[in-house]
Amino acid sequence: MARKKIIAGNWKMNKTPSEAVALVEELKDLVKNDEVDVVYCVPAIDIVPVVEATKGTNVAVGAENMYFEESGAYTGEISAPMLVDAGVKYVIIGHSERRDYFKEDDVLLNKKVKKAFASGLTPILCCGESLEQREDGITMEWIKSQIIADLAGVSADDVKKLVIAYEPIWAIGTGKTATSDQAQEVCKGIRDLIADMYDAATAEAVRIQYGGSMNAGNAAELLAKPDIDGGLIGGASLKADFGKVVNYNK
Ligand code: PEP
């Protein structure tokens, strides 16, 4: 069965609650496309109003992060049950900004992935190499190490539902995009790795996004590649352009 494309916006630390609702309204008609799953991953404080504003639309809501514990004395954190109760369906895990600025490591991210699945959330698990790693020729080796560690103990049935976002760090927010061939090569490498770690059916089912300055101008070429099943989009998700990315096939 063909994998359905999934286009997710990562709003990062942008949009107050009222601005968030205004953006949902602005994009409402522009992001209609039955052939694509559309997700807005929004700041924690925007989740409740965005879930409300997207009711009855084709847009699902995601969180940008969560903690792996169920509840308790973890000041400032948000739990999976809180997200589920609020109507969240997806959660970004291990974005490079969280790995870098907030020192999230693979041991922590593995716990988050497992908790997300145990709670009924779909993780969007991010991986990607730095410019230095690409220049040193260790891109695939690095990404394999991330995925193997982040998925330790995760079942094939869960991995079939997983979304992996391949995001070269040097392409995030820089306006530099990986070429479609570079992105395809790594996404195929990730799919081959999933086949090795699990089996062919799991590799066939897992959805792999590309992220890194994807926009209305380059989405169609990237999304035409056989192993690129969608996009994780930062900057271009905050404007009308996002509708053009979602409708890359029209
Ligand atoms: C991201 O934040 O995941 C991302 C890909 O950002 P941008 O599209 O702005 O490069």
Residues whose N, C-alpha, C, O or C-beta is under 5 A from the ligand:
A	BS01	PEP	N10 A171 I172 G173 T174 G211 G212 S213 M214 L232 I233 G234 G235 A236
